């Protein structure tokens, strides 16, 4: 009788162990380990979601943007970017005036006040009418409003790490990047929604300065040339999580060129 009971215990224990092993195998097969996720592949899937026809590099982006900041709640801009010709124009209100920064297809830069060149040094200083500022504005708007398409081989120096994480209460892939050239910083965390590969946020960090950085939440979309562009971007301090401003695409505009 004792032998029979011991045999039954062994059989039960073996059966339970087998069930545990089967469950473990099934679970491991259904959930891809984080270390096997490829950051470049995830980013490309996000690009395919936002730009399924791959038109970004040849597109004209012409739209009206509201850019409220804590210190300047009434900032508005009109941007015109021709990605194929590499031309760029930014019009922005400065008080009762309009400042225009531009780069034409030949790379010539200008900075105008109400459509006119200014020689008065006091006005140049006050309204920052420096033609070379056009280069910085072009880099900023091409990269930020081209996300995720603008994160390409010319911009990315290295994929550091990829993992899964929650961002703004959404299950995401978190891609850690180092850029070739800093925009605020070279080190970015890019958050891509796992369910459909939609870009939902970016964190810009400074590894040597953990109390500095930016966190950007993306909301909704505006479709231009069949490209799904994140329409609303809310900026927060990375460390304190304090709100600092927003970028909102109000409408796309018709080009007369």
C-alpha positions in Angstrom: 0.0 0.0 0.0 2.8 2.4 0.9 4.5 1.6 -2.4 1.3 2.3 -4.3 0.9 5.7 -2.5 4.4 6.7 -3.3 4.0 5.8 -6.9 0.8 7.8 -7.1 2.5 10.8 -5.6 5.4 10.6 -8.1 2.9 10.3 -11.0 1.0 13.4 -9.8 4.2 15.3 -9.3 5.5 14.4 -12.7 2.1 15.3 -14.3 2.1 18.8 -12.6 5.7 19.3 -13.6 4.9 18.5 -17.2 1.9 20.9 -17.2 4.2 23.7 -15.8 6.7 23.1 -18.5 4.1 23.2 -21.3 2.6 26.5 -19.9 6.1 28.0 -19.7 6.9 27.0 -23.3 3.7 28.3 -24.6 4.1 31.6 -22.8 7.7 32.0 -24.0 6.6 31.4 -27.6 3.8 33.9 -27.4 5.9 36.7 -25.9 9.0 37.7 -27.9 12.0 38.4 -25.6 12.9 42.0 -25.5 16.5 41.3 -26.4 15.3 39.9 -29.8 13.5 43.1 -30.8 15.4 45.0 -33.5 15.2 48.8 -33.1 15.7 49.5 -36.8 12.9 47.1 -37.7 10.5 48.7 -35.2 11.3 52.2 -36.5 10.8 51.1 -40.1 7.4 49.7 -39.3 6.5 53.0 -37.7 7.7 54.9 -40.8 5.5 52.5 -42.9 2.5 53.3 -40.7 2.9 57.1 -40.9 4.1 57.2 -44.5 2.8 54.1 -46.3 3.5 55.5 -49.8 7.1 56.7 -48.8 6.5 60.2 -50.0 8.2 62.2 -47.2 11.5 62.8 -49.1 9.8 64.3 -52.0 6.9 66.1 -50.2 6.0 69.8 -49.8 4.9 70.6 -46.3 3.0 73.8 -46.0 1.0 74.5 -42.8 -0.1 76.9 -40.1 1.2 76.0 -36.6 0.3 77.4 -33.2 3.2 77.2 -30.8 2.1 78.5 -27.4 4.8 78.7 -24.7 4.6 79.7 -21.1 6.3 82.9 -21.8 4.7 83.5 -25.2 1.2 82.0 -25.4 0.4 83.7 -28.8 3.1 82.4 -31.0 2.1 81.4 -34.5 4.1 80.2 -37.4 3.7 79.3 -41.1 6.2 76.8 -42.4 6.9 75.8 -46.0 9.3 72.9 -46.6 10.1 71.4 -49.9 12.0 68.2 -49.0 13.0 67.5 -52.6 14.5 70.9 -53.3 15.7 71.4 -49.7 14.1 74.8 -49.6 12.6 76.2 -46.5 10.6 79.2 -45.2 9.4 80.1 -41.7 7.1 83.1 -41.0 6.5 84.0 -37.4 4.7 86.8 -35.6 6.9 89.1 -33.5 4.6 91.5 -31.8 2.9 93.5 -34.6 5.5 92.3 -37.2 6.2 89.2 -39.2 9.7 87.8 -39.4 10.6 85.5 -42.3 13.5 83.1 -42.4 14.2 81.3 -45.6 16.5 79.1 -47.6 16.0 78.8 -51.3 16.8 75.8 -53.5 20.3 77.2 -54.1 21.0 77.4 -50.4 20.8 81.2 -50.2 19.6 82.4 -46.8 17.6 85.5 -45.7 15.9 87.0 -42.7 13.3 89.7 -43.4 11.1 91.9 -41.3 7.6 92.4 -42.8 9.0 91.2 -46.1 11.9 93.7 -46.2 15.6 93.5 -45.7 16.7 95.5 -42.6 19.9 97.5 -42.2 19.2 99.1 -38.8 21.4 97.2 -36.3 19.0 97.8 -33.4 16.1 96.2 -35.3 18.4 93.3 -36.4 19.3 92.6 -32.8 15.7 93.1 -31.5 14.1 90.7 -34.0 17.1 88.4 -34.5 17.3 89.0 -38.2 20.3 86.8 -38.8 20.1 84.8 -42.1 22.1 81.9 -40.7 19.3 81.3 -38.2 17.4 79.8 -41.1 19.7 76.8 -41.0 18.8 76.0 -37.4 15.1 76.5 -38.0 15.2 74.2 -41.0 16.9 71.5 -39.1 14.4 71.8 -36.2 11.3 71.7 -38.3 12.4 69.1 -40.8 13.4 66.7 -38.0 10.5 67.4 -35.6 7.7 67.6 -38.1 9.1 64.8 -40.1 9.0 62.3 -37.3 9.4 59.3 -37.5 10.4 59.5 -41.2 13.2 62.0 -40.5 14.9 59.5 -38.3 17.0 57.9 -41.0 20.6 56.9 -41.6 21.7 60.4 -42.2 20.5 61.4 -38.7 21.0 58.3 -36.6 24.5 57.5 -35.3 23.6 54.4 -33.4 20.6 52.3 -32.1 21.6 51.9 -28.4 18.9 49.7 -27.0 15.3 48.6 -27.5 12.8 47.5 -24.9 9.1 47.5 -24.0 7.7 50.3 -21.7 4.5 52.1 -20.9 4.3 55.7 -22.2 1.3 57.9 -21.5 -0.6 54.8 -20.5 0.2 53.0 -23.7 2.2 49.8 -24.3 5.2 50.9 -26.4 8.5 49.9 -27.8 11.2 52.2 -26.4 14.0 52.8 -28.8 17.1 54.5 -27.4 19.0 56.4 -30.1 22.1 58.4 -30.4 21.9 61.1 -33.2 24.9 62.2 -35.3 24.1 65.8 -34.5 22.4 67.1 -31.4 18.9 68.6 -31.5 18.8 69.8 -27.9 20.7 66.5 -27.2 22.1 63.6 -29.2 20.3 61.1 -26.9 16.7 60.4 -27.6 14.2 57.8 -26.4 11.5 57.2 -29.1 8.2 55.6 -28.1 6.2 53.6 -30.6 2.9 52.0 -29.9 3.1 48.3 -30.0 -0.4 47.6 -31.4 0.0 49.6 -34.6 3.5 51.2 -34.6 2.2 54.7 -34.2 4.7 57.2 -32.8 3.4 58.5 -29.5 6.3 60.3 -27.8 9.9 61.3 -27.5 12.2 61.9 -24.6 15.3 64.0 -25.1 17.8 63.3 -22.4 21.3 64.3 -21.2 23.0 61.3 -19.7 25.5 63.6 -17.8 22.7 65.9 -16.6 19.8 63.8 -15.4 17.8 66.8 -14.2 17.7 68.2 -17.7 15.7 67.2 -20.8 12.4 67.2 -22.6 9.4 64.9 -22.8 7.1 65.3 -25.8 3.6 63.7 -26.0 2.1 63.3 -29.5 -1.6 63.4 -30.0 -3.9 63.0 -33.0 -2.8 63.3 -36.7 -3.0 65.6 -39.7 -2.8 63.9 -43.1 -0.7 65.7 -45.7 0.2 64.0 -49.0 -1.1 60.8 -47.5 1.4 61.1 -44.6 0.1 60.7 -41.1 1.9 63.5 -39.2 1.5 63.8 -35.4 -0.7 66.9 -35.1 -0.3 68.0 -31.5 2.9 67.9 -29.5 2.9 68.8 -25.8 6.3 69.6 -24.3 7.1 68.8 -20.6 10.3 69.1 -18.5 11.8 65.6 -18.4 12.8 65.8 -14.7 10.0 67.9 -13.1 7.2 67.0 -15.6 6.2 70.6 -15.7 4.4 71.8 -18.9 6.4 74.2 -21.1 4.4 74.5 -24.3 2.8 72.9 -27.3 3.2 72.7 -31.1 -0.2 72.3 -32.9 -0.7 71.9 -36.6 -3.8 74.1 -37.2 -4.3 73.4 -40.9 -2.5 72.6 -44.0 -2.3 75.4 -46.5 -2.5 75.5 -50.3 0.6 76.4 -52.2 0.3 78.8 -55.1 3.7 77.8 -56.5 
